[in-house]
Amino acid sequence: MKPHLLLIDALNLIRRIYAVDMNQKHHNDEQMIQTCSARVAQACKKLLSITNATHAIAVFDGDKSWRYHFYKDYKHSRAPMPDTLKEALVHFKTAIEDIGIVVFEPENDEADDIIATLACKAASNQVSNTIVSTDKGFLPHLGADITVYDYFKKQYLDEHSIKERFGVNKNKLVDFWALAGDKTNDIPGVKGIGAKSAQQLVNNYNTIEDALEDESLSPSIHKKLDANMQMYVISKQLVSLRSDINLGFSLKQLRLN
């Protein structure tokens, strides 16, 4: 059987299932957590079946990653995890481990960077893999051996859906977000450049430097780019997932029993 690696963005999955369960009637928090962790385990079982995985890992976030130190306002407006959920994460980890999936929580890295590293390393060894997340940051990595699956929409994301949603091709996404910003993560982008202008720039030029050298570029756009190049560079680093983290374990250790 050809190996296939399942990469689960654990908190992405848990928090969305938890948000739904919050609206259901439960006698108390303990009962809600029990129900929710069982639903997360069931979701993981379904994912193993859907992807025909031979190897699997669920990755959690570590403490504040390099992005928080690099840019102080990173995710500053995001609501913190509810205490009830935060204190119960150990139950979710156990529920996932009980079905045979390795759970990994790095010290300081974000799950996204760990998952991107695993996906790219596996793909470089011709091992196909599926990332399960609703996080758009994985989309630039889509390829022959890397797929992204949205568990809640029950669909694989592809280049057509990227173009439909963002108006740019997969290989232009990082530049697009670096220009237009990303409100969900408080990444600023270039002041005064909205989604429409960002789409036009990345679709019409190979690089932003090329745009700045074009004498026919709108003077107002040129002025905004020229004045905010530092923030463009910072934003580009923030939206780019790392794929070079030293993990300290091998694919063999992720094999399903």
Secondary structure, 3 states (H helix, E strand, C coil): CCCEEEEEEHHHHHHHHHHHHHCCCCCCHHHHHHHHHHHHHHHHHHHHHHHCCCEEEEECCCCCCHHHHHCCCCCCCCCCCCHHHHHHHHHHHHHHHCCCCEEECCCCCCHHHHHHHHHHHHHHCCCEEEEECCCHHHHHHCCCCEEEEECCCCEEECHHHHHHHHCCCHHHHHHHHHHHCEHHHCECCCCCCCHHHHHHHHHHCCCHHHHHHCCCCCHHHHHHHHHCHHHHHHHHHHHCCCCCCCCCCCHHHHECC
